[in-house]
Amino acid sequence: MSEKPLPARERILGAALRLFYKEGVRAVGVDRLIAESGVTKATFYRHFPSKEELVVAYVQSVDRDARNLIDSARARLSAAAAIEEFFSGPGGLGDKLCRPGFRGCPFLNVAAEHPDPRAPSPVPSARTWTGSTTGCARCSRRPATPPPGLPPTG
């Protein structure tokens, strides 16, 4: 029995998750994302009217995965144990640091590649949440002005 293919939006985002992290946001063009996800150009732009909107969706997806990992641990453990699991538990940050192909923090990678420092970055909301979750006062003090579509912090 054959599996039902993923919807186009999920295929595009899946390609972005793989390629943006592995090669960088600026190094991966829309044509490559279209080819990797197996969609037409019209379908790509129907779901993501610009590459910047796909970058925001990429950051949201990485952010959501990190929040889910922490929230799952928080539901079972004390706050301190949840943070410990996030960093050193199975599937946590420690595991990711040791995997082949580790390229650092996806949020920092996107922020470093963001072309216009005056434009809203897709990263501040995630940075503020990470700081407040981990207790990093330096991170959580930074002002966050998330672009449209990014979940509010707090």
N, C-alpha and C positions, 0 to 999 in steps of 0.2 A: 504494500500500500504506500503510495507516495504522500509525502508531507505537503501540506498547503504552503505555498510560498508566503513569506512575510509581506505585509503591505508595503507599498512604495516608500512611504515616509520612514518606516522602520528600517528599510534597506539603506536608504540615503543616510540616515542618522548612524546606522551601524558602520557604514563605510567611513563616515566622518570620525566616529569614535576610534576606529583602527588607524586611519591614515593621519588624522591631525595629531594624535599622540606620537605615533611612530616617526612621522616626517616633518611635522610642524604645520601650522595653519597656513602660513604664507606659501609654503612649498607645494601645497596640494591645491590644484586648480579645480574649477567647477567641472570641466570636461573629464578630468580623472574621476571625480566623485560620481558623475553620471555613468561612466563606464564601469566602475567598480560596483555600483548599486544596481546596474542593469535597468535603468529607467531612461525615458526620453528626456530631452531638454525641457520640453513643455511640462512634463510631470515634475521634474526637479523644481522648476520655478513656480509651479502651482503650490507646492508644499513649502518652499523656501524662496520667497521673492528676491532675496539677495544672499550672497555668501555670508555676510555679517549676521543675518538671521539664523543661518545654520550654525555659525560659531556660537551664538547665544544658546541655541538648542543643545549644542555639544556641552557647553559649560553647565547648563541646567541638568543635563543627564548625568554628568560626572558628579555634580553637587548632590543630586537626588540619591545616587548610589552611596555616596559617603554618608549622607544623612540617614539613609536606611540602615546602613551598617551600624552606626552609632545608636540609632533609636532601637534597633533590634537588641543590641547589647544592653542598653539602658532598661529595657523591659524586663530583662532577666537578672541584671546585676546592679550593684551599687554604682554610683556615678564614677568613682575612682576605678572600680573594676571594669566598667564599660570603656573608659578611656584606655586602660591597659589592654583590653581585648582589641580595640580599634587599632592600636599600634603594633601589638605583638601576637594577637590571636590568629587562628586559621583564616586566611583570606584577608587579613588586615594589612595595614601599611607595611609592616615588617616583611611579610611575604612578598609584597609587590617590590620592595626595595631590592630583593635578592633575585628577582626573575631576570632572565635574559631580556634585553631590550628596554630595561627601565631607563626612562629619560627625565626623571624628576617629576615635580608637581605639575599636573596638567593646568592648574589655575595660573601658576607662575609662568608656565610656557606660553599660555595665551596672552597674559598681560605683557610679557616681554615682546611678543610679536605684534601687539596692537599698534596699528599704523599711526594713529593720531592721538597724542597724549591729552589733547583738549576734548576729545570726544568721549562720551560715556563708555567705559570699559564693561565687558560682560562679566568681570570678575569681582567687583567690590562686595556684592551680597554674599558670595561664597566666602570671601576673606573674613568678613565680619562674623559670619556664623561659625567658621572654623575657630576664630579667636575666642568667641564667647563659649563655645563647646569645650575647647581644650584649656581654657583659662589663660590664654595668651593675651595679656592686657595690651601689649603693643599692637597686636593684630586687631583686637576688638575696638580700640579707640579710634581707628581710622574711620572717617566718614564713609558711609555707603549710600550711593545713589544708583540703585539698580536700574538698568535699562528696561523698557517695556517688556513684559513677559517673564522677567526673572522674579522669583518669589521674594516677598519682603523679608527683611531680617528681623530678628527679635525673638 
